[in-house]
Amino acid sequence: MSLEKHDLIHELPASKEAIHLLKTSSHHFAKLFDEYHEVDHEVHRIESGAENTSDEYIETLKKKRLNLKDQLFSMIREYEASTAS
């Protein structure tokens, strides 16, 4: 099985500047960003075999990661739309 990192910069390379600006200007975005990367890192460790856990726990983590990603993507898109002129 190929393990894929799900970091936001990798998934949204065109939004790198927006992500950086949001991380430095929005405490809420920065908090969600950090939480997302913590969960993503934990999922990656489990999938790589570095940690063992139940299937239920990994699925819960993946759902949490997806929810955080959705929130972050929405904030990025909203920011980009507000600065596009």
Backbone as a printed PyTorch tensor [residue, N CA C, xyz], in Angstrom:
tensor([[[  0.8430,  -1.1720,   0.0000],
         [  0.0000,   0.0000,   0.0000],
         [  0.8880,   1.2350,   0.0000]],

        [[  0.5790,   2.1740,  -0.8750],
         [  1.3160,   3.4230,  -0.9710],
         [  0.7650,   4.3980,   0.0650]],

        [[  1.6760,   4.9370,   0.8670],
         [  1.2600,   5.8930,   1.8800],
         [  1.4190,   7.2970,   1.3280]],

        [[  0.3470,   8.0520,   1.3980],
         [  0.3620,   9.4040,   0.8500],
         [  0.1650,  10.4100,   1.9630]],

        [[  1.0220,  11.4150,   1.9720],
         [  0.8510,  12.5110,   2.9220],
         [ -0.2710,  13.3980,   2.4130]],

        [[ -0.9970,  13.9770,   3.3280],
         [ -2.1370,  14.8060,   2.9650],
         [ -1.9430,  16.2520,   3.4200]],

        [[ -0.6930,  16.7280,   3.4400],
         [ -0.4930,  18.0950,   3.8910],
         [ -1.1240,  19.0830,   2.9020]],

        [[ -1.5520,  20.2090,   3.4220],
         [ -2.3050,  21.1650,   2.6140],
         [ -1.4740,  21.7920,   1.5030]],

        [[ -0.2100,  22.0480,   1.7580],
         [  0.6480,  22.6530,   0.7340],
         [  0.7650,  21.7020,  -0.4550]],

        [[  0.8720,  20.4040,  -0.1880],
         [  0.9600,  19.4110,  -1.2600],
         [ -0.3480,  19.3390,  -2.0430]],

        [[ -1.4570,  19.4380,  -1.3480],
         [ -2.7570,  19.3110,  -1.9950],
         [ -3.2240,  20.5980,  -2.6670]],

        [[ -2.7320,  21.7350,  -2.1910],
         [ -3.1220,  23.0280,  -2.7570],
         [ -1.8820,  23.8900,  -3.0370]],

        [[ -1.0130,  23.4580,  -3.9180],
         [  0.2270,  24.2160,  -4.1360],
         [ -0.0130,  25.6470,  -4.6190]],

        [[ -1.0850,  25.8760,  -5.3580],
         [ -1.3910,  27.2220,  -5.8410],
         [ -1.8550,  28.1420,  -4.7110]],

        [[ -2.2140,  27.5710,  -3.5740],
         [ -2.7070,  28.3550,  -2.4400],
         [ -1.6570,  28.5270,  -1.3500]],

        [[ -0.4160,  28.2380,  -1.6600],
         [  0.6570,  28.2990,  -0.6570],
         [  0.7230,  29.6640,   0.0270]],

        [[  0.6390,  30.7360,  -0.7530],
         [  0.7140,  32.0790,  -0.1770],
         [ -0.4990,  32.3630,   0.7070]],

        [[ -1.6840,  31.9870,   0.2460],
         [ -2.8990,  32.2020,   1.0310],
         [ -2.8300,  31.4340,   2.3490]],

        [[ -2.3370,  30.2160,   2.3010],
         [ -2.2110,  29.4060,   3.5180],
         [ -1.2710,  30.0900,   4.4970]],

        [[ -0.1340,  30.5630,   3.9980],
         [  0.8300,  31.2480,   4.8680],
         [  0.2080,  32.5040,   5.4900]],

        [[ -0.4540,  33.3010,   4.6770],
         [ -1.0660,  34.5310,   5.1910],
         [ -2.1600,  34.2360,   6.2030]],

        [[ -2.9610,  33.2270,   5.9530],
         [ -4.0130,  32.8560,   6.9020],
         [ -3.4170,  32.3240,   8.2110]],

        [[ -2.3450,  31.5480,   8.1160],
         [ -1.7050,  31.0230,   9.3310],
         [ -1.1760,  32.1530,  10.2050]],

        [[ -0.6990,  33.2290,   9.5820],
         [ -0.1210,  34.3230,  10.3560],
         [ -1.1390,  35.3760,  10.7720]],

        [[ -2.3010,  35.4070,  10.1230],
         [ -3.2710,  36.4580,  10.4340],
         [ -4.5370,  35.9640,  11.1340]],

        [[ -4.7830,  34.6580,  11.1030],
         [ -6.0070,  34.1170,  11.7060],
         [ -5.6550,  33.0490,  12.7380]],

        [[ -5.9110,  33.3800,  13.9950],
         [ -5.6440,  32.4180,  15.0640],
         [ -6.4710,  31.1420,  14.8650]],

        [[ -7.7170,  31.3090,  14.4470],
         [ -8.5900,  30.1490,  14.2340],
         [ -8.0450,  29.2470,  13.1270]],

        [[ -7.6390,  29.8470,  12.0110],
         [ -7.0650,  29.0670,  10.9140],
         [ -5.7990,  28.3540,  11.3850]],

        [[ -4.9200,  29.0690,  12.0770],
         [ -3.6590,  28.4810,  12.5490],
         [ -3.9220,  27.2940,  13.4800]],

        [[ -4.9260,  27.4250,  14.3510],
         [ -5.2650,  26.3400,  15.2750],
         [ -5.7730,  25.1150,  14.5060]],

        [[ -6.6830,  25.3390,  13.5460],
         [ -7.1930,  24.2310,  12.7390],
         [ -6.0770,  23.6110,  11.9020]],

        [[ -5.2070,  24.4410,  11.3520],
         [ -4.0830,  23.9780,  10.5400],
         [ -3.1820,  23.0530,  11.3630]],

        [[ -2.8260,  23.4850,  12.5650],
         [ -1.9800,  22.6710,  13.4430],
         [ -2.6640,  21.3640,  13.8280]],

        [[ -3.9510,  21.4470,  14.1580],
         [ -4.7000,  20.2410,  14.5260],
         [ -4.7710,  19.2730,  13.3470]],

        [[ -5.0240,  19.8140,  12.1550],
         [ -5.0740,  18.9820,  10.9550],
         [ -3.7560,  18.2310,  10.7680]],

        [[ -2.6410,  18.9380,  10.8910],
         [ -1.3530,  18.3020,  10.6570],
         [ -0.9890,  17.2950,  11.7490]],

        [[ -1.4290,  17.5240,  12.9640],
         [ -1.2220,  16.5440,  14.0360],
         [ -1.9900,  15.2570,  13.7290]],

        [[ -3.2510,  15.3960,  13.3280],
         [ -4.0700,  14.2260,  13.0010],
         [ -3.5060,  13.5090,  11.7810]],

        [[ -3.1160,  14.2680,  10.7570],
         [ -2.5420,  13.6740,   9.5480],
         [ -1.2700,  12.8980,   9.8770]],

        [[ -0.4440,  13.4680,  10.7310],
         [  0.7970,  12.7970,  11.1180],
         [  0.4920,  11.4910,  11.8680]],

        [[ -0.4970,  11.5320,  12.7480],
         [ -0.8740,  10.3200,  13.4860],
         [ -1.4010,   9.2430,  12.5380]],

        [[ -2.2460,   9.6330,  11.5890],
         [ -2.7660,   8.6800,  10.6000],
         [ -1.6020,   8.0710,   9.8190]],

        [[ -0.6720,   8.9030,   9.4130],
         [  0.4660,   8.4180,   8.6300],
         [  1.3090,   7.4250,   9.4430]],

        [[  1.5470,   7.7250,  10.7290],
         [  2.3080,   6.8080,  11.5870],
         [  1.6070,   5.4590,  11.7030]],

        [[  0.2930,   5.4900,  11.8660],
         [ -0.4740,   4.2450,  12.0060],
         [ -0.4290,   3.4580,  10.7000]],

        [[ -0.6590,   4.1500,   9.5810],
         [ -0.6670,   3.4700,   8.2870],
         [  0.7000,   2.9220,   7.9080]],

        [[  1.7580,   3.5480,   8.3890],
         [  3.1120,   3.0780,   8.0710],
         [  3.5420,   1.9190,   8.9680]],

        [[  2.7230,   1.5990,   9.9780],
         [  3.0300,   0.4810,  10.8590],
         [  3.8290,   0.8800,  12.0910]],

        [[  4.1120,   2.1650,  12.2530],
         [  4.8700,   2.6300,  13.4160],
         [  4.0470,   2.5210,  14.6960]],

        [[  2.7340,   2.5400,  14.5570],
         [  1.8260,   2.3980,  15.6930],
         [  0.7210,   1.4200,  15.3170]],

        [[  0.2230,   0.7170,  16.3050],
         [ -0.9020,  -0.1860,  16.0880],
         [ -2.1250,   0.3740,  16.7900]],

        [[ -3.2640,   0.1900,  16.1520],
         [ -4.5140,   0.6510,  16.7330],
         [ -5.6640,  -0.1020,  16.0850]],

        [[ -6.8510,   0.1550,  16.5660],
         [ -8.0230,  -0.5080,  15.9920],
         [ -8.4360,   0.1620,  14.6830]],

        [[ -9.1260,  -0.5910,  13.8440],
         [ -9.6450,  -0.0420,  12.5960],
         [-10.6270,   1.0950,  12.8820]],

        [[-11.3930,   0.9440,  13.9420],
         [-12.3680,   1.9650,  14.3100],
         [-11.6710,   3.2850,  14.6440]],

        [[-10.5570,   3.2100,  15.3760],
         [ -9.8330,   4.4190,  15.7610],
         [ -9.2440,   5.1180,  14.5400]],

        [[ -8.6380,   4.3690,  13.6310],
         [ -8.0400,   4.9830,  12.4430],
         [ -9.1310,   5.6140,  11.5750]],

        [[-10.2850,   4.9660,  11.4820],
         [-11.3820,   5.5460,  10.7130],
         [-11.8890,   6.8340,  11.3540]],

        [[-11.9520,   6.8640,  12.6730],
         [-12.3400,   8.0850,  13.3820],
         [-11.3450,   9.2050,  13.1000]],

        [[-10.0570,   8.8770,  13.1240],
         [ -9.0320,   9.8790,  12.8130],
         [ -9.1540,  10.3880,  11.3830]],

        [[ -9.3980,   9.4930,  10.4540],
         [ -9.5270,   9.9010,   9.0560],
         [-10.7380,  10.8180,   8.8550]],

        [[-11.8310,  10.5360,   9.5520],
         [-13.0130,  11.3890,   9.4570],
         [-12.7220,  12.7660,  10.0550]],

        [[-11.9950,  12.7820,  11.1600],
         [-11.6220,  14.0480,  11.7870],
         [-10.7180,  14.8450,  10.8470]],

        [[ -9.7580,  14.1690,  10.2240],
         [ -8.8560,  14.8310,   9.2850],
         [ -9.6430,  15.4220,   8.1130]],

        [[-10.5970,  14.6810,   7.5930],
         [-11.4070,  15.1590,   6.4750],
         [-12.2450,  16.3720,   6.8770]],

        [[-12.8270,  16.3390,   8.0620],
         [-13.6170,  17.4650,   8.5470],
         [-12.7430,  18.7120,   8.6840]],

        [[-11.5590,  18.5610,   9.2530],
         [-10.6410,  19.6890,   9.4040],
         [-10.2090,  20.2180,   8.0350]],

        [[ -9.9300,  19.3060,   7.1140],
         [ -9.5210,  19.7130,   5.7650],
         [-10.6360,  20.4920,   5.0910]],

        [[-11.8680,  20.0420,   5.2230],
         [-13.0020,  20.7550,   4.6340],
         [-13.1070,  22.1810,   5.1810]],

        [[-12.9430,  22.3170,   6.4920],
         [-13.0000,  23.6460,   7.1010],
         [-11.8710,  24.5380,   6.5840]],

        [[-10.6710,  23.9780,   6.5220],
         [ -9.5170,  24.7480,   6.0570],
         [ -9.6610,  25.1260,   4.5870]],

        [[-10.0710,  24.1840,   3.7520],
         [-10.2710,  24.4720,   2.3300],
         [-11.2890,  25.5950,   2.1570]],

        [[-12.3660,  25.5440,   2.9160],
         [-13.4000,  26.5740,   2.8340],
         [-12.8210,  27.9420,   3.1920]],

        [[-12.0360,  28.0010,   4.2460],
         [-11.4310,  29.2640,   4.6680],
         [-10.4390,  29.7730,   3.6180]],

        [[ -9.6800,  28.8730,   3.0160],
         [ -8.7220,  29.2600,   1.9790],
         [ -9.4500,  29.8070,   0.7650]],

        [[-10.4610,  29.0940,   0.3100],
         [-11.2290,  29.5290,  -0.8610],
         [-11.9190,  30.8690,  -0.6000]],

        [[-12.4660,  31.0350,   0.5790],
         [-13.1160,  32.2940,   0.9390],
         [-12.0980,  33.4360,   0.9200]],

        [[-10.9240,  33.2000,   1.4860],
         [ -9.8730,  34.2120,   1.5060],
         [ -9.4400,  34.5540,   0.0750]],

        [[ -9.2200,  33.5380,  -0.7370],
         [ -8.7840,  33.7700,  -2.1140],
         [ -9.8410,  34.5230,  -2.9140]],

        [[-11.0960,  34.2100,  -2.6860],
         [-12.1780,  34.9000,  -3.4000],
         [-12.2460,  36.3710,  -2.9740]],

        [[-11.9690,  36.6410,  -1.7030],
         [-12.0420,  38.0240,  -1.2030],
         [-10.8630,  38.8670,  -1.6630]],

        [[ -9.7670,  38.2330,  -2.0400],
         [ -8.5850,  38.9880,  -2.4810],
         [ -8.4420,  39.0180,  -3.9950]],

        [[ -9.2660,  38.2630,  -4.6930],
         [ -9.1920,  38.2320,  -6.1630],
         [ -9.8820,  39.4650,  -6.7250]],

        [[ -9.1350,  40.2210,  -7.4580],
         [ -9.7190,  41.4280,  -8.0730],
         [ -9.0930,  41.6790,  -9.4150]]])
